């Protein structure tokens, strides 16, 4: 048997299928000029990716312009596979993705970094509202002493919004800056900071639990336990620098499980709507 060079890509979608897919996701109601909102364009097919030239103002745009994929030379079908894998409960790390879509480790790492950044940007636009419950937890190494924090033990606030029927509607796990810590305790200022940044301002039903009472809202310790398990299994533990992006990726999949929409479609929509970032080293 001939070994396939691109195991996940073969049998998935052709580049043409992916161009059509991302076009539908970017412009679900048909082409819309990003400069003048005109709805008709000429398609220029002389490049690797088609260019769309507005019939009114002549502005040229592409499927990746102004998105998380802007400037990438990686074909769209490889992006589609990456997004599809990130949409799965187990997700993927850069070593595995590099193997699956036949790109270098550096390219795979940068693709996953861009996808996660798009998820984090999207999460920032979704504050918790309704009945909000949150409390502290820790990721990483621990000391044996209950009040002493290990230098690699990272404090987080685990928060959830609930519907009136008690079902969760949205969760967030956010790292707490060290300025809000006193030993192993999150200061009041840290709780206020979480509410200010991640809870809808008009929300009046907000309860912040102390560490020893977190278990009173079953979902909170359970979600965090699953998040830690996933990070440790997939990435073999990580440091503080990217912890927030990994936590956001985990919460993204949890939050999609509360909705009835294909995760891949939501994720590609988020990546297409996210502004491009300069390359990260
Ligand atoms: Zn235009």
Boltz pocket constraint, residues with backbone or C-beta under 6 A from the ligand:
constraints:
  - pocket:
      binder: B
      contacts: [[A, 33], [A, 34], [A, 35], [A, 36], [A, 37], [A, 38], [A, 54], [A, 55], [A, 56], [A, 57], [A, 58], [A, 59]]
      max_distance: 6.0
